[in-house]
Amino acid sequence: MLRALLMAGATALASCAPTGPAPEATRATVATVREALPAPRHFTGTPAARIPVQPNGQLARDFMALSFQLETGRALPVLSRFEGPITVAVEGTPPATLGPDLDALLARLRSEADIDITRASKGERGSITVTALPRATLQKVVPGAACFVVPRVSGWDDYQAKRFGAETDWTTLKTRNRASVFLPADVSPQEIRDCLHEEIAQALGPLNDLYRLPHSVFNDDNIHVVLTGYDMLMLRATYAPTLRSGMTQEDVGAELPAIFARINPRGARADAVTTPESSLDWQEALKGALSPVGSDRARLAAARQATALAQKADWQDGRLAFSHLAKGRAALAMSPDEAITAFLEAGTQFRALYGDGIHAAHVAVQMGAFALTTGQAEQALRILDRAIPAADDAQNAVLLATLLLLRAEAMEMQGARSEAARTRREGLAWGRYAWGDAVLARRMAEVAALTPGA
């Protein structure tokens, strides 16, 4: 009976994952729902999620790996950063939410990373230019990229003129004077905000992503969607007064102990065992598991390989748990039994490592949906209520909205209609920011379809 219910709900459950492109709702459906929608919610201030204190020795190693290598593996010969005050200009007619989210990000960079960064005056060319364009326009230039950052250019026209030249090569850079962030204008407010955080952070500082960093946006796992306290430490170190553009790895390495002792005094403790880097074969397997293109069979095969490689490497961090999470997502459409086993393993490992934080919440959305699909409303509520605070603390509206909508369905199953209605409205308010009104009705329908008999 359990297997039959899981098979019936697998397709709908896959839609509830808080990653991947959202389906489009019809205009009529959206218009009908919008009439009764609550005001959209949005996050303010610093994320409440607690980031564990890292030993300064590990922070120094992370800084070097992030700052002297690109994601492609190419080495960067010297440290580069902006020197002096930094201004950010916005090109064209941005979506309404971009301005407030950008202002909130710049306020955090000033207060948490101690960076002298402000909005450019009207008509002033900024040190960093933010350009919002149709997704299709961006992907014609950089296929598959949600958003990207380019050095030495100011806006789209300048990039188009220079994009095949050496000027846009980060490895030739000694000092950052100009950079441009390109992001899609026709996506949800959260996707725009997430692009602002990651790409402006890379325009300012680290250019690499490392899967071994559990508490950072400088990680392709998409667990964190806004800059964390860890990320602010990396940026604050980048702009330490004792560093400057053009310094070699040896010069920077000599300064880092004193820098981190000053900005992270609680990290002055015995260093843990050095975390090994991710192997190239594991990274390739994980990339295949998470790929939005290709067949379900190919994704599942890649996820199984990634999990096997992580187990063989005996990593003691979150990469094995994330491999299980990727396998669970890949297995949903083909092997629900394998999916639930993988999710259970991922959840157990994440909680052992990081408690009931954002990592475990990414698993909980899947397990809560499974419980709902099998009619276990009480079990679903236990799972969801444990995860909702973590999604809120990490400022992930997609995850939070999904968890709340699932909770509303579980409350409805128990007959608590008033509480279900209140929770659903809260989920819709966050959903407007998470997905945008154009797809909100479809997301609601996907969650409702998980209920047995729906």
C-alpha positions as a printed NumPy array, in Angstrom:
array([[  0.   ,   0.   ,   0.   ],
       [  2.82 ,   2.428,   0.9  ],
       [  4.628,   1.799,  -2.372],
       [  1.428,   2.346,  -4.374],
       [  0.763,   5.66 ,  -2.642],
       [  4.359,   6.756,  -3.131],
       [  4.213,   5.938,  -6.826],
       [  0.978,   7.89 ,  -7.167],
       [  2.438,  10.923,  -5.468],
       [  5.963,  10.897,  -6.911],
       [  5.253,  13.272,  -9.783],
       [  3.507,  15.809,  -7.578],
       [  6.205,  15.501,  -4.931],
       [  8.915,  16.295,  -7.466],
       [  7.128,  19.569,  -8.151],
       [  7.379,  20.51 ,  -4.486],
       [ 11.16 ,  20.507,  -4.433],
       [ 12.299,  24.096,  -3.822],
       [ 14.714,  24.039,  -6.749],
       [ 14.453,  24.032, -10.509],
       [ 12.294,  26.025, -12.931],
       [  8.696,  26.662, -11.957],
       [  5.838,  25.753, -14.296],
       [  3.675,  28.514, -15.648],
       [  0.08 ,  29.033, -14.585],
       [ -2.588,  30.185, -16.996],
       [ -3.534,  33.854, -17.092],
       [ -7.094,  33.104, -16.018],
       [ -5.966,  31.083, -13.019],
       [ -3.541,  33.756, -11.891],
       [ -6.138,  36.502, -12.243],
       [ -8.632,  34.531, -10.171],
       [ -6.179,  33.817,  -7.371],
       [ -4.633,  37.29 ,  -7.278],
       [ -7.941,  38.849,  -6.225],
       [ -7.736,  37.106,  -2.862],
       [ -3.965,  37.025,  -2.354],
       [ -2.426,  38.432,   0.83 ],
       [  0.246,  41.111,   0.565],
       [  3.624,  39.629,  -0.365],
       [  6.124,  39.086,   2.446],
       [  9.855,  39.756,   2.263],
       [ 12.833,  39.394,   4.548],
       [ 14.73 ,  42.207,   6.213],
       [ 17.975,  42.428,   8.141],
       [ 20.559,  39.761,   8.786],
       [ 19.568,  36.072,   8.569],
       [ 18.9  ,  34.635,  12.006],
       [ 20.475,  31.282,  11.116],
       [ 23.397,  30.588,  13.438],
       [ 26.666,  29.816,  11.694],
       [ 29.097,  27.741,  13.81 ],
       [ 32.365,  29.414,  14.76 ],
       [ 35.119,  28.235,  12.43 ],
       [ 38.774,  27.782,  13.528],
       [ 40.866,  30.573,  12.076],
       [ 43.283,  28.122,  10.523],
       [ 40.454,  26.597,   8.494],
       [ 39.162,  30.057,   7.547],
       [ 42.594,  30.981,   6.224],
       [ 42.74 ,  27.83 ,   4.078],
       [ 39.229,  28.507,   2.79 ],
       [ 40.148,  32.101,   1.955],
       [ 43.123,  31.008,  -0.116],
       [ 41.089,  28.383,  -2.004],
       [ 38.281,  30.856,  -2.68 ],
       [ 40.455,  33.8  ,  -3.671],
       [ 43.212,  32.26 ,  -5.79 ],
       [ 41.26 ,  29.924,  -8.039],
       [ 38.27 ,  30.164, -10.366],
       [ 35.391,  27.668, -10.448],
       [ 36.912,  26.262, -13.645],
       [ 40.084,  25.356, -11.741],
       [ 42.245,  28.074, -13.322],
       [ 44.652,  29.698, -10.887],
       [ 44.591,  33.405, -10.077],
       [ 48.149,  34.746,  -9.778],
       [ 47.388,  37.617,  -7.396],
       [ 44.675,  38.914,  -5.076],
       [ 42.362,  41.456,  -6.669],
       [ 39.753,  43.671,  -5.064],
       [ 38.352,  47.19 ,  -5.339],
       [ 40.52 ,  49.883,  -3.758],
       [ 38.66 ,  52.794,  -2.175],
       [ 34.914,  53.495,  -1.989],
       [ 32.687,  51.267,  -4.14 ],
       [ 29.471,  52.395,  -5.829],
       [ 26.711,  50.272,  -7.379],
       [ 24.638,  51.514, -10.31 ],
       [ 21.503,  49.916, -11.748],
       [ 21.056,  49.946, -15.505],
       [ 17.738,  50.18 , -17.307],
       [ 14.318,  49.636, -15.721],
       [ 14.732,  46.998, -13.006],
       [ 11.913,  44.945, -11.427],
       [ 10.261,  46.692,  -8.474],
       [ 11.828,  44.458,  -5.818],
       [ 15.404,  44.789,  -7.061],
       [ 16.034,  48.231,  -5.551],
       [ 14.927,  47.436,  -1.972],
       [ 16.736,  44.083,  -1.982],
       [ 19.894,  45.721,  -3.325],
       [ 19.751,  48.426,  -0.651],
       [ 19.322,  45.78 ,   2.053],
       [ 22.321,  43.844,   0.71 ],
       [ 24.536,  46.931,   0.608],
       [ 23.548,  47.791,   4.192],
       [ 24.647,  44.314,   5.295],
       [ 27.943,  44.593,   3.412],
       [ 28.661,  47.877,   5.171],
       [ 27.749,  46.667,   8.651],
       [ 28.888,  43.029,   8.551],
       [ 31.796,  43.056,   6.083],
       [ 32.979,  46.617,   6.805],
       [ 33.028,  47.462,   3.072],
       [ 32.629,  51.078,   1.943],
       [ 29.88 ,  50.438,  -0.605],
       [ 26.878,  52.598,  -1.562],
       [ 24.447,  53.174,  -4.416],
       [ 25.835,  55.347,  -7.22 ],
       [ 24.289,  58.783,  -7.692],
       [ 21.815,  59.235, -10.533],
       [ 23.709,  59.354, -13.82 ],
       [ 26.97 ,  58.246, -12.199],
       [ 28.817,  55.234, -13.58 ],
       [ 29.172,  52.737, -10.751],
       [ 32.114,  50.601,  -9.758],
       [ 29.621,  47.736, -10.129],
       [ 26.748,  47.909, -12.608],
       [ 23.671,  45.72 , -12.125],
       [ 21.773,  44.981, -15.338],
       [ 18.439,  43.12 , -15.456],
       [ 17.526,  41.603, -18.834],
       [ 15.113,  38.932, -20.106],
       [ 16.322,  35.454, -19.163],
       [ 16.336,  34.413, -22.818],
       [ 18.705,  37.272, -23.671],
       [ 21.157,  36.234, -20.948],
       [ 21.079,  32.572, -21.865],
       [ 21.835,  33.258, -25.506],
       [ 25.168,  34.604, -24.298],
       [ 25.845,  32.261, -21.351],
       [ 23.625,  29.163, -21.768],
       [ 22.482,  27.611, -18.502],
       [ 23.606,  30.513, -16.304],
       [ 20.948,  31.987, -14.027],
       [ 23.118,  35.111, -13.626],
       [ 26.782,  36.027, -13.929],
       [ 29.411,  38.689, -13.209],
       [ 32.071,  40.063, -15.567],
       [ 35.133,  42.244, -14.785],
       [ 36.204,  45.483, -16.479],
       [ 32.825,  46.284, -18.072],
       [ 30.046,  48.759, -17.262],
       [ 26.699,  47.448, -18.437],
       [ 25.36 ,  45.273, -21.223],
       [ 26.533,  47.245, -24.258],
       [ 30.066,  47.458, -22.887],
       [ 30.032,  43.713, -22.201],
       [ 28.791,  42.917, -25.705],
       [ 31.683,  44.91 , -27.145],
       [ 34.341,  43.291, -24.93 ],
       [ 33.145,  39.782, -24.164],
       [ 35.503,  37.977, -26.533],
       [ 38.583,  39.902, -25.412],
       [ 41.124,  39.459, -22.645],
       [ 39.533,  42.288, -20.66 ],
       [ 36.827,  39.957, -19.355],
       [ 39.348,  37.352, -18.146],
       [ 39.578,  37.34 , -14.341],
       [ 43.072,  35.8  , -14.42 ],
       [ 44.539,  38.95 , -16.006],
       [ 43.136,  41.208, -13.278],
       [ 45.318,  42.892, -10.664],
       [ 42.947,  45.572,  -9.357],
       [ 39.175,  45.695,  -9.737],
       [ 37.91 ,  49.019, -11.075],
       [ 34.724,  48.007, -12.896],
       [ 32.458,  44.951, -12.904],
       [ 28.958,  44.177, -14.112],
       [ 26.348,  41.804, -12.73 ],
       [ 23.813,  40.46 , -15.23 ],
       [ 20.615,  38.879, -13.926],
       [ 17.184,  37.989, -15.32 ],
       [ 14.391,  40.566, -14.995],
       [ 11.504,  38.181, -15.759],
       [ 11.872,  35.824, -12.775],
       [ 10.618,  35.79 ,  -9.2  ],
       [ 11.727,  38.371,  -6.616],
       [ 13.636,  35.709,  -4.687],
       [ 15.598,  34.579,  -7.726],
       [ 16.582,  38.191,  -8.413],
       [ 17.631,  38.679,  -4.776],
       [ 19.639,  35.458,  -4.742],
       [ 21.497,  36.56 ,  -7.89 ],
       [ 22.261,  39.928,  -6.304],
       [ 23.792,  38.272,  -3.252],
       [ 25.966,  35.749,  -5.038],
       [ 27.095,  37.862,  -7.983],
       [ 27.804,  41.084,  -6.089],
       [ 29.751,  39.019,  -3.551],
       [ 31.843,  37.609,  -6.399],
       [ 32.249,  41.039,  -7.972],
       [ 33.728,  42.144,  -4.629],
       [ 35.711,  39.125,  -3.54 ],
       [ 35.964,  35.324,  -3.858],
       [ 35.558,  33.938,  -7.381],
       [ 35.494,  30.235,  -6.556],
       [ 32.791,  27.856,  -5.291],
       [ 33.638,  24.936,  -3.001],
       [ 31.261,  22.079,  -2.203],
       [ 33.064,  21.489,   1.098],
       [ 31.802,  24.79 ,   2.575],
       [ 28.569,  23.964,   4.448],
       [ 27.641,  27.489,   5.555],
       [ 28.27 ,  29.577,   2.451],
       [ 26.754,  30.792,  -0.802],
       [ 30.19 ,  30.149,  -2.316],
       [ 28.964,  26.61 ,  -2.848],
       [ 27.073,  25.155,  -5.811],
       [ 24.739,  23.129,  -3.574],
       [ 22.242,  26.051,  -3.268],
       [ 21.565,  25.198,   0.37 ],
       [ 22.143,  28.844,   1.325],
       [ 20.579,  31.508,  -0.881],
       [ 21.731,  34.713,   0.846],
       [ 25.126,  35.724,   2.203],
       [ 25.809,  34.111,   5.562],
       [ 27.929,  35.21 ,   8.487],
       [ 30.714,  33.003,   7.107],
       [ 30.527,  34.794,   3.749],
       [ 30.696,  38.177,   5.439],
       [ 33.862,  37.063,   7.241],
       [ 35.454,  36.135,   3.904],
       [ 34.514,  39.51 ,   2.418],
       [ 35.66 ,  41.383,   5.507],
       [ 39.015,  39.628,   5.289],
       [ 39.25 ,  40.487,   1.58 ],
       [ 38.993,  44.188,   2.437],
       [ 41.258,  44.101,   5.477],
       [ 43.526,  47.175,   5.527],
       [ 46.66 ,  45.022,   5.576],
       [ 45.791,  43.445,   2.208],
       [ 45.922,  45.142,  -1.187],
       [ 45.401,  44.252,  -4.818],
       [ 48.316,  42.556,  -6.53 ],
       [ 49.528,  40.599,  -3.487],
       [ 50.739,  37.07 ,  -4.144],
       [ 49.471,  33.951,  -2.381],
       [ 52.556,  33.936,  -0.176],
       [ 52.074,  37.576,   0.819],
       [ 48.367,  37.113,   1.563],
       [ 48.953,  33.898,   3.491],
       [ 51.4  ,  35.673,   5.773],
       [ 48.797,  38.3  ,   6.697],
       [ 45.774,  36.03 ,   7.226],
       [ 46.527,  34.769,  10.774],
       [ 46.52 ,  38.318,  12.157],
       [ 43.459,  39.293,  10.063],
       [ 41.301,  36.409,  11.264],
       [ 42.524,  36.796,  14.845],
       [ 41.159,  40.335,  14.714],
       [ 37.843,  39.756,  12.916],
       [ 37.069,  36.29 ,  14.326],
       [ 38.525,  36.209,  17.877],
       [ 36.4  ,  33.204,  18.862],
       [ 38.161,  31.211,  16.154],
       [ 41.471,  31.288,  18.023],
       [ 41.343,  27.626,  18.942],
       [ 42.811,  24.314,  17.932],
       [ 42.369,  23.635,  14.248],
       [ 40.406,  20.618,  13.101],
       [ 41.668,  18.104,  10.574],
       [ 42.044,  19.715,   7.168],
       [ 38.942,  19.16 ,   5.043],
       [ 39.939,  17.482,   1.759],
       [ 38.939,  19.1  ,  -1.513],
       [ 36.184,  17.574,  -3.639],
       [ 37.433,  15.136,  -6.273],
       [ 36.782,  16.007,  -9.903],
       [ 34.935,  12.733, -10.566],
       [ 32.553,  13.394,  -7.645],
       [ 31.933,  16.946,  -8.843],
       [ 31.147,  15.714, -12.348],
       [ 28.798,  13.035, -11.031],
       [ 26.998,  15.539,  -8.817],
       [ 26.723,  17.973, -11.713],
       [ 25.005,  15.246, -13.719],
       [ 22.674,  14.443, -10.822],
       [ 21.566,  18.069, -10.56 ],
       [ 21.433,  18.823, -14.286],
       [ 18.094,  20.268, -15.485],
       [ 18.636,  18.648, -18.888],
       [ 18.924,  14.988, -19.767],
       [ 16.852,  11.994, -18.732],
       [ 15.656,  10.909, -15.292],
       [ 17.645,   7.716, -15.769],
       [ 20.874,   9.629, -16.438],
       [ 20.364,  11.884, -13.403],
       [ 19.725,   8.933, -11.132],
       [ 22.783,   7.071, -12.411],
       [ 24.924,  10.14 , -11.794],
       [ 23.476,  10.592,  -8.295],
       [ 24.201,   6.976,  -7.425],
       [ 27.772,   7.435,  -8.61 ],
       [ 28.191,  10.642,  -6.586],
       [ 26.921,   8.898,  -3.457],
       [ 29.242,   5.933,  -3.975],
       [ 32.236,   8.218,  -4.507],
       [ 31.434,  10.259,  -1.39 ],
       [ 31.141,   7.067,   0.665],
       [ 34.447,   5.775,  -0.696],
       [ 36.164,   9.089,   0.139],
       [ 34.852,   8.837,   3.722],
       [ 34.23 ,  12.59 ,   3.945],
       [ 33.2  ,  13.703,   7.418],
       [ 31.339,  16.849,   6.279],
       [ 28.047,  17.383,   4.492],
       [ 29.022,  16.249,   1.007],
       [ 27.863,  12.653,   1.538],
       [ 24.556,  13.878,   2.96 ],
       [ 24.131,  16.216,  -0.003],
       [ 24.856,  13.315,  -2.368],
       [ 22.015,  11.387,  -0.709],
       [ 19.743,  14.429,  -1.08 ],
       [ 20.608,  14.687,  -4.767],
       [ 19.95 ,  10.957,  -5.196],
       [ 16.578,  11.288,  -3.494],
       [ 15.526,  14.089,  -5.824],
       [ 16.782,  12.219,  -8.879],
       [ 14.992,   9.01 ,  -7.855],
       [ 11.547,  10.56 ,  -7.248],
       [ 10.094,   9.89 , -10.681],
       [ 11.662,   6.456, -11.168],
       [ 12.221,   4.788,  -7.808],
       [ 10.203,   6.247,  -4.902],
       [ 11.454,   3.601,  -2.472],
       [ 15.046,   4.537,  -3.255],
       [ 14.133,   8.216,  -2.97 ],
       [ 12.682,   7.94 ,   0.517],
       [ 15.652,   5.848,   1.694],
       [ 18.046,   8.498,   0.347],
       [ 16.091,  11.327,   1.977],
       [ 16.064,   9.519,   5.318],
       [ 19.831,   9.033,   5.119],
       [ 20.411,  12.668,   4.107],
       [ 18.226,  13.963,   6.932],
       [ 19.923,  11.798,   9.548],
       [ 23.388,  12.881,   8.444],
       [ 22.547,  16.576,   8.133],
       [ 20.996,  16.681,  11.614],
       [ 24.026,  14.906,  13.091],
       [ 26.303,  17.499,  11.507],
       [ 24.288,  20.729,  11.705],
       [ 21.206,  20.077,  13.833],
       [ 17.756,  21.247,  12.726],
       [ 19.17 ,  23.895,  10.424],
       [ 18.658,  24.775,   6.779],
       [ 20.341,  21.59 ,   5.524],
       [ 17.848,  19.359,   7.342],
       [ 14.992,  21.633,   6.222],
       [ 15.787,  20.895,   2.555],
       [ 15.201,  17.228,   3.344],
       [ 12.163,  17.895,   5.517],
       [ 10.221,  19.425,   2.631],
       [ 10.545,  16.084,   0.828],
       [  9.739,  13.943,   3.86 ],
       [  6.807,  16.145,   4.827],
       [  5.403,  15.772,   1.328],
       [  5.859,  11.988,   1.467],
       [  3.99 ,  11.847,   4.786],
       [  1.183,  13.962,   3.347],
       [  0.959,  11.745,   0.266],
       [  0.462,   8.676,   2.45 ],
       [ -2.205,  10.369,   4.585],
       [ -0.014,  10.711,   7.696],
       [ -1.051,  14.231,   8.668],
       [  0.32 ,  14.104,  12.216],
       [  3.69 ,  12.809,  11.046],
       [  3.778,  15.487,   8.328],
       [  3.166,  18.212,  10.909],
       [  5.978,  16.962,  13.145],
       [  8.388,  17.068,  10.214],
       [  7.217,  20.429,   8.878],
       [  7.037,  22.245,  12.212],
       [ 10.615,  21.177,  12.916],
       [ 11.816,  22.663,   9.606],
       [  9.827,  25.896,   9.219],
       [ 11.957,  27.972,  11.661],
       [ 15.159,  27.024,   9.801],
       [ 13.762,  28.127,   6.43 ],
       [ 12.662,  31.414,   8.003],
       [ 16.001,  31.952,   9.738],
       [ 17.897,  31.336,   6.48 ],
       [ 15.621,  33.752,   4.564],
       [ 14.626,  31.148,   1.967],
       [ 11.111,  32.094,   0.873],
       [ 10.831,  29.233,  -1.644],
       [ 11.485,  26.644,   1.042],
       [  9.413,  28.484,   3.654],
       [  6.4  ,  28.903,   1.372],
       [  6.507,  25.241,   0.352],
       [  6.701,  24.065,   3.967],
       [  3.803,  26.331,   4.98 ],
       [  1.575,  25.198,   2.104],
       [  2.308,  21.573,   2.986],
       [  1.476,  22.328,   6.617],
       [ -1.851,  23.866,   5.581],
       [ -2.798,  20.676,   3.731],
       [ -1.889,  18.553,   6.773],
       [ -4.   ,  20.78 ,   9.04 ],
       [ -6.888,  20.497,   6.565],
       [ -6.631,  16.702,   6.708],
       [ -6.991,  16.895,  10.498],
       [-10.069,  19.072,  10.222],
       [ -8.394,  22.211,  11.603],
       [ -9.755,  24.391,   8.807],
       [ -9.254,  27.747,  10.484],
       [ -5.606,  27.057,  11.279],
       [ -5.139,  25.609,   7.78 ],
       [ -6.53 ,  28.773,   6.204],
       [ -4.251,  30.992,   8.295],
       [ -1.183,  28.914,   7.457],
       [ -2.1  ,  28.791,   3.774],
       [ -2.39 ,  32.58 ,   3.595],
       [  1.01 ,  32.918,   5.212],
       [  2.412,  30.464,   2.682],
       [  0.84 ,  32.421,  -0.163],
       [  2.309,  35.683,   1.133],
       [  5.789,  34.167,   1.087],
       [  5.001,  32.387,  -2.191],
       [  4.415,  35.682,  -3.963],
       [  8.028,  36.601,  -3.216],
       [  9.327,  33.083,  -3.762],
       [  7.777,  32.291,  -7.147],
       [  5.914,  35.395,  -8.288],
       [  2.208,  35.601,  -8.982],
       [  2.55 ,  34.066, -12.444],
       [  3.245,  30.581, -11.046],
       [  1.765,  30.751,  -7.549],
       [ -1.544,  29.135,  -8.442],
       [  0.234,  26.175, -10.019],
       [  2.381,  25.685,  -6.938],
       [ -0.727,  25.689,  -4.755],
       [ -2.34 ,  23.072,  -6.982],
       [  0.768,  20.864,  -6.901],
       [  0.816,  20.845,  -3.103],
       [ -2.92 ,  20.208,  -2.878],
       [ -2.531,  17.265,  -5.281],
       [ -0.38 ,  15.441,  -2.719],
       [ -3.378,  14.799,  -0.462],
       [ -4.786,  11.279,  -0.905],
       [ -7.93 ,  11.394,  -2.996],
       [ -7.154,  14.836,  -4.425]])
